[in-house]
């Protein structure tokens, strides 16, 4: 008999979680203004709000934490982290920051000015925020395939090379760099192929532009390249990573994802002039150049985490768990962004709650229903998150309306995933009875989804 697949780790430490009753959840969700960000963590049974900073560190990472060097300058922990980053990415200059958006803040303070355009593939919200707050524009050049959730293509996160070329032909003078997000979170944790990264590099060279990778989930991207792209089947994840980064000038990193730590980030590059400028701003915003927002122990944990999570077995365990959830949803006929992403499943909410009009936010409604059903916290990546058009102040209903089920790394077992799938099936089975959604009673001007207050209609 063929042996079944199982995790490449075993569990040494556990954290209790608590179930609740539907009655309790009704009360809690109401008090949280129908916004799951406002729930207390202990009111949640299975937390799929994000895979960011929520992973379980390994015994080797915890061990490394104990021998962190907390020296203000020149700490061995920084040198270890820098050496590991160089081994994996090929970049020798490293500016540490406290998380990914801090890396964006430092780097974009150097590179972006008012009136600039930054083309890329579905910029993450904070990336877009750091561009727009500088009165510059994020230009989305993602492939059109990403908009069709039912279309199964291997690299749905790709940059549309023609769109990019066309845009640069018009606006190159005002483009400081091209940004490629690997994997493409907003499009559903979808990977970018090596071929596409190579083509982006060629276009960048044609116009004399820099390429920056937003690398939060670069290791998951490398896994997909190994599994799906011809010519990479026999390469190691670390070999693939080195080639990927050879097409970039610089990277920003949220270590909270693929370095499997709870807090941390960095910028890395081989462009000395860029490093010289970034390190000065790093000092102002983050801290001295050898710790910038991180403790010595945290940098040790990043070093070990990066090394572990660029090994095939660890990535295979993780991505197979996301695929496991996808298989269950296939069984039940629940529509999601296909194929399954690296870090999450993105449910296509308007295809589930067909009776809830877009003005009543189907994905947010489904997020509430899933919480009420089983205490599972997911996250709306849809019409609420899209905010209003800055000029017309109209809601932006043009994009997709997803419920994201982000799977923390090494945290839940497939039994938990079975609960998630069953809860979704129960909601799906009564979808015809869900005819009303939510309405906004208070909202912030920007990034409203975090603090919005909603009422059930
Ligand atoms: N880039 C990408 C692609 C991200 O997904 C995130 C964070 C960031 C940058 C910012 O990093 O949180 O360390 O400041 N994404 C989280 C999420 C919050 O839930 O997807 P950060």
Boltz pocket constraint, residues with backbone or C-beta under 6 A from the ligand:
constraints:
  - pocket:
      binder: B
      contacts: [[A, 49], [A, 50], [A, 51], [A, 52], [A, 99], [A, 100], [A, 101], [A, 102], [A, 124], [A, 126], [A, 127], [A, 181], [A, 183], [A, 185], [A, 214], [A, 216], [A, 217], [A, 253], [A, 254], [A, 255], [A, 256], [A, 264], [A, 265]]
      max_distance: 6.0
